Amino acid sequence: MVPFHLEAEVPESREVTLTLPLDTPMGRVQIQVTPLPAPPTTTLFRPTDPAVATEFDSFMRLLPSLRITHGGHYAAVRSDQVIASGVFLDTVLRLARMATNGAPFFCGWVEPPEGYAFRSGQLVVEDEVVP
């Protein structure tokens, strides 16, 4: 058995499931957890126009609940209310402009509550051998 190195993203639950290769012998093993440096954070730029900045603040205030109700969509917010949402930005902007008649609003992408799962690798399907 060759030792191997593994990196994992630890969720809020602090639960990480590890499936070892079949050639791993049974018995005691040593598992070491070393926190990695935090990735660079994304800087949010608050709009300079005071009216749009107010709507931006409203969007950020609503964001925790928006992640549950509108996760994976764009959401346009005006006066602490969602005025339009959808998958396509141009459609959401058009609906928001019609709903506000030119009044300021803020539209942004809402990440789903579970985040994103990226998987890579190769799927191998083997024929089942029937004796």
N, C-alpha and C positions, 0 to 999 in steps of 0.2 A: 504494500500500500504506500503510495506516494503522498506525502502531506500536501494539502492544497490551501490556498488563500481564498477567502470569500468576503465580499462586501454586501451589505444588506441595508435597506431603509427600515428603520425601526419606527412603527406607527405609535400613536398615542397609547394604545393598549399595551405596548412593550412586548407584544407576542410576535415571535419570529419562528416559523416552522422550517426545519432543516432536514432534508432527505439526503442521506449519505449514499455514495455509490455502493453497488452490490459487493465490490471487492473489499469493503471496509470490514475488518475483523470485529467481532463482537467483543465487548469488554470495555475497560475504562479508556476514555479519551480526554484530552485537554481542550477546552474551548476558551478562547480569550477574546474579550470584547474591548476594542479600542475605539473611542469616539474619534471621528474624522473632523477636520475643521469644517465649519458651516459654509455652505456655498454662498457666493455673494448674493445679497438680497436685492430684490427689484425695488428701484426707487419710483415712487408714485409722484407725479408732478401735478400739483393742484392748479387748476385753471386760474389764470390771472384776472379774468372778468369776474367781478364779485357775484353777479347773478348766476353764472354757470358754476362758480365755486360753491355757492350755496347748494346747488343741485348735486354737485360732486360729493359734498359732505353728507347729503341725504342718501346718496347711493352707497357710500361707505358705511353709514349707520345701518342701512338695511341689508348689507351684504351677507351677514350670517344667515338670515332667513331667506334671502334670495338664493343662496347656494342650495337650500332644500327645495324651494318651489320652482326655481328657474335655472338650476344647474345645467351646464352644457349649452346655454343659450345666451344671446345678447339680451340685455334688459335696459329699457329706457325709463328713467325715474324723473318725476316732477312733483314737488311738494310732498315728499315722503310716500308717493304712490307709484306703482308700476303702471306706466301708460302704454307700453308695448314690449313684446318680447318675441324672440324667434331665433332660428339658427342662422339666418342670413342677415348680415349687418345692414345692407342697403334697404331691405324690407322693413326692418325695425326702425331705421331712421326715417323712412317715408311715413310710416304709421305714426311715429312720435311727432313729426312735424305737422301732420294733419290734426292730431289730437291737441296740440298746444297753440296752433295758429300763430307760430312765430315766437312764442314765449320760450325762455331758456329751459333746457332740460339736460340731463346727462345720460349718456348711453355707454355701457361697458360690457365686457365679456364676464360671465359668471361661471367660475370653475365649479364642477360638480362636487358634492360633499365628500365623495370617496376619492377624489383626485383622479389621476390618470394612471393606468397600468400599461406599461410598455413591456412587451415580451419579444424576445428574439430567440432564434435557434432553428433547428431543422426538425421537422416532424418525419419520423420514419414509421411506416406501416409495414408490418411483416405479415406474411400469409400464415394463417392458422393451420397447423399440421394436425390432421385427423388420422389416427392409426387405423 
